[in-house]
Amino acid sequence: MTTDSTARVHLSLAEARALSERAMRGIGYGSEEARILADHVIDAAVCGYEYSGLPKLLNVAEHPRFRAPRGPMRALKETSVSVLFDGGNQSGMLGMYYATRAVIERAERHGFALVAVNNIWMSGRSAYYVEMAARAGLIGIHTVAAPALVAPPGGAKAALGTNPIAFGFPMQGDPLVIDLGTSVFMGTDLQFRQRLGIPLPDGVAIDEHGRPTTDAEAARHGAILPFGGYKGFRRRRDPHSRRTRLSRARASHARGHRDRPANPRRVDRARRQQALMRHGRRV
């Protein structure tokens, strides 16, 4: 993206961190929460993702759920290798940070762990969390069921979220991190361009009437187009359906509903996947 460099503000990492933490404390976050939020966006900025850098803190303050009451995360259901959290309407960048710490702690003890989080918003850059896991010597996988923003192939309205999926693998030196969005354009970048009045590339979005548009504001009322056509749309459904099944199943168990009989084929497949995860772990 080409912009006028004279209009930019140049900050050192220390200045950016101090500014970010001060801004988050100024809107009501505690010192540790401000540190976590600042670290997330600064990490994105130094990785080259301008739209997920410091400007993302404005999205936190302006999010519709920001002014709603927030509470601490609490476990709704947990075992030695799994936990379902109620995120307490926290920013997802806080909720997922705490969830990642929890999954690392369990996986280090047992070789495998699974965590799901409900009731959070705007979880940020998925690579941040799987890199945390990879630097702890674990293979990390992170999926998100995002709000509807992407139209199906040939569709005129948003039907599913961008639903990113990320993987982190321990390596000698820095970990290998793969972070995939499942739309042709990132939702955060769309919001960034709307804020600055920067046009979108051709062929990435439609307006509320289903017509192609390069106007970011019109696209926010319409939809982003899917990555990879109908195959990409099928890929987009997977994180959403897996996350929804996991969260709903565990929530119903926490309410005392009776478990359904296990499907032997699914149990065998799950055991094979767990075995692969254990053998793939680096010590």
C-alpha positions in Angstrom: 0.0 0.0 0.0 1.5 3.4 -1.0 0.9 6.3 1.3 2.5 9.7 1.8 5.5 9.0 4.1 5.4 12.6 5.3 2.0 12.0 7.0 3.4 9.1 9.1 4.4 9.2 12.7 7.7 7.3 13.4 8.1 5.7 16.9 10.7 3.6 18.5 9.5 0.2 19.9 9.8 1.7 23.4 7.8 4.8 22.4 5.2 2.6 20.7 4.9 0.4 23.7 4.6 3.2 26.2 2.0 5.0 24.0 -0.1 1.8 23.5 -0.1 0.9 27.2 -1.0 4.5 28.2 -3.9 4.5 25.7 -5.3 1.2 27.0 -5.0 2.3 30.7 -6.7 5.5 29.7 -9.8 3.6 28.5 -10.0 1.5 31.7 -7.7 -1.5 31.4 -5.3 -2.4 34.2 -1.6 -2.3 33.8 -1.2 -6.0 33.0 -4.1 -6.0 30.5 -2.6 -2.9 28.8 0.7 -4.7 28.6 -0.8 -7.7 26.9 -2.8 -5.6 24.4 0.2 -3.5 23.6 2.4 -6.5 23.1 -0.1 -8.0 20.7 -0.4 -5.0 18.4 3.4 -4.2 18.5 4.2 -7.8 17.5 1.8 -7.4 14.5 3.4 -4.1 13.5 7.0 -5.4 13.6 5.9 -8.4 11.5 4.7 -5.9 8.8 0.9 -6.0 9.4 0.2 -2.3 9.7 -3.5 -2.7 9.9 -3.1 -5.0 12.9 -0.6 -2.8 14.6 -1.3 0.2 16.8 -4.4 1.3 14.8 -6.1 -1.9 16.1 -6.2 -0.4 19.5 -8.7 2.1 18.1 -10.9 -0.9 17.2 -10.8 -2.0 20.8 -12.1 1.3 22.1 -14.8 1.6 19.4 -16.0 -2.0 19.5 -19.8 -2.2 20.3 -19.1 -4.6 23.2 -16.3 -2.6 24.8 -18.7 -0.5 27.0 -20.7 -3.6 28.1 -19.8 -5.0 31.6 -16.8 -7.2 31.6 -15.9 -9.9 34.1 -13.0 -12.3 34.7 -12.7 -15.5 32.6 -14.1 -18.6 34.3 -13.9 -22.2 33.5 -17.3 -23.7 32.6 -16.0 -27.2 32.2 -12.5 -28.7 32.5 -10.5 -31.9 32.6 -6.7 -32.4 32.9 -6.3 -31.9 29.2 -9.2 -29.6 28.3 -11.1 -26.5 29.4 -14.0 -24.5 28.2 -13.9 -20.8 29.3 -16.5 -18.1 29.5 -14.5 -15.1 28.4 -16.5 -12.6 30.4 -17.0 -10.3 27.5 -13.3 -9.5 27.5 -11.4 -8.4 24.4 -10.4 -11.5 22.5 -6.7 -10.4 22.6 -6.9 -10.8 26.4 -9.1 -13.9 26.4 -7.0 -15.8 23.9 -3.8 -14.9 25.7 -5.1 -16.4 28.9 -6.5 -19.4 27.1 -3.2 -20.0 25.3 -1.3 -19.9 28.7 -3.8 -22.4 30.0 -3.4 -24.8 27.0 0.4 -24.6 27.2 0.3 -25.5 30.9 -1.9 -28.5 30.3 0.0 -29.7 27.2 3.3 -29.5 28.9 2.0 -31.9 31.6 0.1 -34.3 29.4 1.5 -33.9 25.8 -1.9 -32.7 24.5 -4.5 -30.1 25.4 -7.6 -28.5 24.0 -9.1 -25.1 25.0 -12.2 -23.3 23.7 -13.4 -19.8 24.6 -16.9 -18.3 24.3 -18.0 -14.7 25.0 -15.0 -12.8 23.7 -14.7 -10.3 20.8 -11.9 -9.4 18.4 -9.3 -12.1 19.1 -6.7 -10.4 17.0 -3.9 -12.1 15.1 -4.0 -15.8 15.4 -0.2 -16.2 14.7 0.5 -14.6 18.0 -1.1 -17.4 20.0 0.4 -20.4 18.0 3.8 -18.8 18.2 3.4 -18.7 22.0 2.7 -22.5 21.9 5.6 -23.2 19.5 8.1 -21.3 21.6 7.0 -23.5 24.5 8.0 -26.5 22.4 4.4 -27.4 21.3 2.6 -27.7 18.0 -0.2 -25.1 18.2 -3.5 -24.9 16.1 -5.9 -22.0 16.5 -9.2 -21.6 14.8 -11.8 -18.8 15.0 -15.5 -18.6 14.3 -15.8 -15.0 13.3 -19.0 -12.9 12.7 -20.5 -13.0 9.3 -18.5 -10.9 6.8 -17.9 -13.1 3.8 -20.3 -13.9 1.0 -20.5 -17.4 -0.5 -19.5 -17.8 -4.1 -22.1 -16.0 -6.2 -23.8 -14.7 -3.1 -24.9 -11.1 -2.5 -24.7 -11.1 1.3 -22.3 -12.1 4.1 -23.0 -15.6 5.4 -19.8 -16.7 7.3 -16.9 -15.1 9.0 -13.3 -14.8 7.8 -12.6 -17.8 10.1 -8.8 -17.7 10.1 -6.8 -20.8 11.1 -3.2 -20.8 12.2 -0.5 -23.3 12.9 2.7 -23.0 14.9 5.6 -25.5 14.8 8.7 -25.6 17.0 12.0 -25.3 15.0 15.6 -24.8 15.7 15.7 -21.0 16.2 12.4 -19.2 15.5 9.3 -21.3 15.1 7.5 -21.9 11.8 4.1 -20.1 11.9 1.4 -20.3 9.3 -1.6 -18.0 9.6 -4.3 -18.2 7.0 -7.4 -16.1 6.4 -10.2 -17.7 4.4 -11.3 -14.6 2.6 -9.5 -12.6 -0.2 -9.1 -9.6 2.2 -8.7 -9.3 5.9 -11.6 -7.8 8.0 -9.2 -5.7 10.1 -7.5 -4.3 6.9 -11.0 -3.4 5.7 -11.7 -1.5 8.9 -8.3 0.2 8.7 -8.9 1.4 5.1 -12.4 2.6 6.1 -10.8 4.7 8.8 -8.3 6.3 6.5 -10.5 6.5 3.4 -8.1 4.2 1.4 -9.8 2.4 -1.5 -9.9 -1.4 -1.7 -8.3 -3.4 -4.5 -10.6 -4.5 -7.3 -12.4 -7.8 -6.9 -12.3 -8.2 -3.1 -15.7 -6.9 -1.9 -19.3 -6.2 -2.7 -21.7 -3.6 -1.3 -25.0 -4.2 0.4 -26.7 -4.7 -3.0 -24.2 -7.3 -4.1 -22.4 -5.0 -6.5 -18.6 -4.9 -6.7 -17.1 -2.0 -4.8 -13.7 -0.6 -3.8 -15.2 1.6 -1.1 -14.3 0.2 2.3 -17.4 1.7 4.1 -19.7 0.2 1.5 -18.0 -3.1 1.9 -18.5 -3.0 5.7 -22.2 -2.9 4.9 -21.9 -5.6 2.2 -19.4 -8.5 2.2 -15.8 -9.6 1.5 -15.5 -12.2 -1.2 -14.3 -15.8 -0.5 -10.8 -17.0 -1.0 -10.5 -19.9 -3.5 -14.0 -19.9 -4.8 -16.3 -22.7 -3.7 -13.3 -24.7 -2.4 -12.3 -21.9 -0.2 -15.8 -21.4 1.0 -15.9 -25.1 2.1 -12.6 -24.6 3.9 -14.1 -21.5 5.7 -17.0 -23.6 7.1 -14.6 -26.1 8.9 -13.3 -23.8 11.7 -16.7 -22.4 12.3 -18.4 -25.8 12.5 -15.6 -27.4 14.6 -15.5 -24.6 17.1 -19.3 -24.4 17.4 -19.6 -28.2 17.9 -16.9 -28.1 20.6 -18.2 -25.2 22.5 -21.9 -26.3 22.4 -21.1 -29.8 23.3 -19.1 -28.9 26.3 -21.5 -26.2 27.4 -24.5 -28.7 27.3 -22.4 -31.1 29.4 -21.7 -28.4 31.9 -25.5 -27.8 32.3 -25.9 -31.4 33.2 -27.4 -32.8 29.9 -26.8 -36.5 29.3 -24.0 -37.3 26.9 -24.9 -39.0 23.6 -23.4 -42.4 23.0 -19.9 -42.1 21.5 -19.4 -42.8 17.8 -16.7 -45.5 17.7 -15.4 -44.3 14.3 -15.1 -40.7 15.6 -13.4 -41.9 18.8 -10.8 -43.9 16.9 -10.1 -40.9 14.6 -9.7 -38.6 17.6 -7.3 -41.1 19.3 -5.2 -41.2 16.1 -5.1 -37.4 16.0 -4.0 -37.2 19.6 -1.3 -39.8 19.0 0.0 -37.7 16.1 0.0 -34.6 18.3 2.0 -36.4 21.0 4.6 -37.8 18.5 4.9 -34.4 16.8 5.7 -32.6 20.1 9.3 -31.4 20.5 10.8 -31.6 24.0 
